[in-house]
């Protein structure tokens, strides 16, 4: 502490000395084109916190350091920023600012090229690197939450190293929604890179492509949206070194409560009171065994989840170097991320390194490489929470000598802490991922560019698992060890030819692409039981000499593509984009392998028309429209072919013989591409000198020929076949608004709002609705693809309703569900499957984000709120209700004669529980304070004295508070008890040299 106070004292002294001698400088700022005085212009002495704003007549007065040259930085909305050198003998200056299109001239990365934002015809959102690193995140995708309208980004759990999942503009495919609707990631032009390997500090920009006009150039690969990540490159300036670090703690955020000892005792007593066994504590011996009674009498109570959960630790360090010469540019970085999870045996470590080199050979040739190395070391724990939620909260986990009691209270439930004992359990996955790309770029003629890129993504993983005899899985009987190896080898070879030409009022860009992508996966696994020496874990599988199991596999597929694109601009205000891509997939059968995906986009820069020339309200107005087709081959390799499965067959022999049978899913040679046709209409605008700017999009995406696993009759001998059936539709509105609330010399405040509303619908199915036994898997025309189709819970049968309840086989204290229909479509006095109805959908009606950025002198504050509204969940937590009282469960409001609630049924030792799924379904809308970050940047005078370019210190809190009707847990995690979400508090440092 003394050393820290000393450093701060030195900093304050240097800062005071730096501002000891000042002089007065006056001036005026006017516009260069109209010679109008500009009020509210920010004038700052570069490298200091000295600054002011111009008055109504554009004049300003400023204190500047005496007897030395100073540089003024003058900035104003919609005008080009300017730097002005002022000599010691100058007492007054005049500044003329030129208008600027501001962000409209920013270069946006699109597929196989770049365009100015002003020339975009598609729905593309660009996020700069400084926005990505504004708050500390595990992955780059997590940094996008709340910033991209139409991107539904959520965190599924708080396990160490876990990032976020993203879905753009809803679910189109219904065969396997969890995987067939995934977005495509492009990193520095290379497809298939794992985005979670990228350190957010390496990011230069991120572009999210959402409509068919922008994604069509990636054909089938871009059907569900594209996220393009561009990493930092070197420069021809002097080398710049950056250090970014943060460390902090993680805590459980909103984990459900389970019954404590007294609550469990009361619950079990009530279960037996309901059947007449228990009437008072004198009857406890009829309800509890001797060990349980002893624990109750001695008030030995256990909170198992509390014993499992703890505070975690998160830390990240990244060092980057950028530099080079006029012909050679180099960027190198190395990073280390380490997180200890919310429980023991849960840890994630990531080591990353990146090297980007660009070499200009001569005027017409350029070469380069870009490489990414990631090594992941992940300790993963088997879920202990389901067991902890059921184990009776009685007794003690350890005996008097401190040894673990494997079966507390002499029961059959294993101690949830069993896996934590030294050497008892180990599950570890080590992954190496390498992405390497080399490119050759030729410019043989003016306007003609050819770029050839060869890229390789290699990934190897080794997943070992061992559980000893005295563990949750071992149950005191046996141990098991196994090892699984995976190797992924993905290669891509892409050639891009681009021609640019401007003639008169016309601007033309032609792009042609030819590419081939190959995907190869090999895998093998080996394991056995009864590891002779537990200390050898999974490192000596020869010791696991009982019940051996083993296997291996190979999966290989290819995708060949040819793409053409035309970008045409007339007079800089009439825009046209035409794209056509042909994809050939080896997954599909001959005759259906190839498909053509066209798109067209139009843009009109209305703001550049003469009839808007003299108005002063609008700074930007552009209308956009696009229409296109994309595809999806959402099946596994070889999915169109019949295959064989190894089986053991015995005809009264002692030992079964190996044989082959037809796989349950048969091939379909007629299977073809899933196609999505999307129309998008948008407007980009800026008002009041761009104090308010934004965009609004409406889209309509219609998917046909859905690839779906169709169920076959049992007499066929197989179960399913993939077929092109049905149609879906997604349509919605996206809004993005940014306001410059206040902009002064010392204080600025801006707000960004994003909003998206999506309606997801199944348009048609080949044989009408698919009503599944599982309440989560039904498909109904006119509804979303992910719904809960279940009985409608009305409450609990009450006293006085005995006669009516008896008609449905119920008694007071049972769950009451609605009699909605029958064989004739009307209520029939019976509860049958015909009474099931749509309870809710798992997809939100709308999502939103609200980000506020405030700066005061050297201080900066960012507050990010996100909302997700209208979705339903089926909570694992609310299902933790064992009516018989044999197991512990969630703290709920259950019915008794004295407590006639309508929430949960009465505990009953002998009566079964019907309609239990109706207890789990809840509307789970929420809004939350996703992040608050407060930073302070040291004055330039201080850092210059320390020979450092810049130093920023910050504190940040993530997932701080949730607003929701669900109070028992964080609704973002859907109440799945084995996936507790975390809350993070960190302290960070950004240094530039």
Buried (B, 14 or more C-beta within 10 A) or exposed (E): EEEEEEEEEEBEEBBEEBBEEEBEBEBBBBBBEEEEBBBBBBBBBBBBBBBBBBBEEBBBEBBBBEEEEBBBBBBBBBBBEBEBEBEEEBEEBEBBBEBBBBBBEEEBBBBBBEBBBBBBBBBBBBBBBEBBBBBBBBBBBBBBBBBBBBBBBBBBBBBBBBBBBBBBBBBBBBBBBEEBBBBBBBBBBBBBBBBBBBBBBBBBBBBBBBBBBBBBBBBBBBBBBBBBBBBBBBBEEEEBBBBBBBBBBBBBBBBBBBBBBEBBBBBBBBBBBBEEBBEEEEBBEEBBEEBBBBBBEEEBBBBBBBBBBBEBBBBBBBBBBBBBEEEBBBBBBBBBBBBBBBBBBBBBBBBBBBBBBBBBEEEEEBBBEBBBBBBBBBBBBBBBBBBBBBBBBBBBBEEEEEEBBBBBBEBEBBBBBBBBBEEBBBBBBBBBBBBBBBBBBBBEEEEBBBBBBBBBBBBBBBBBBBBBBBBBBBBEEBBBBBBBBBBBBBBBBBBBBBBBEEEEEEBBBBBBBBBBBBBBBBBBBBBBBBBEEBEBBBBEBEBBEEEEEEEEEEEEBBBBBBBBBBBBBEEBBBBBBBBBBBBBBBBBBEEBBBBEBBBBBBBBBBBBEEEEEEEEEBBBBBBBBBBBBBBBBBBEBBBBEBEEEEEEEEEEEEEEEEEEEEBEBBBBEEBBBBBBBBBBBBBBBBBBBBBBBBBBBBBBBBBBBBBBBBEBEEEEEBBBBBBBBBBBBBBBBBBBBBBBEEBBBBEBBBBBBBBBBBBBBBBBBEEEEBEEEEBEEBBBBEBBBBBBBBBBBEEBBBEEBEEEBEEBEBBBBBBBBBBBBBEEEEEBEBBEEBBBBBBBBBBBBBBBBBBBBBBBBBBBBBBBBBBBBBBBBBBBBBBBBBBBBEBBBBBBEBBBEEEBBBBBBBBBBEBEBBBBBBBBBBBBBBBBBBBBBBBBBBBBBBBBBBEBBBBBBBBBBBBBBBEBEBEBBBBBBBBBBBBBBBBBBBBBBBBBB
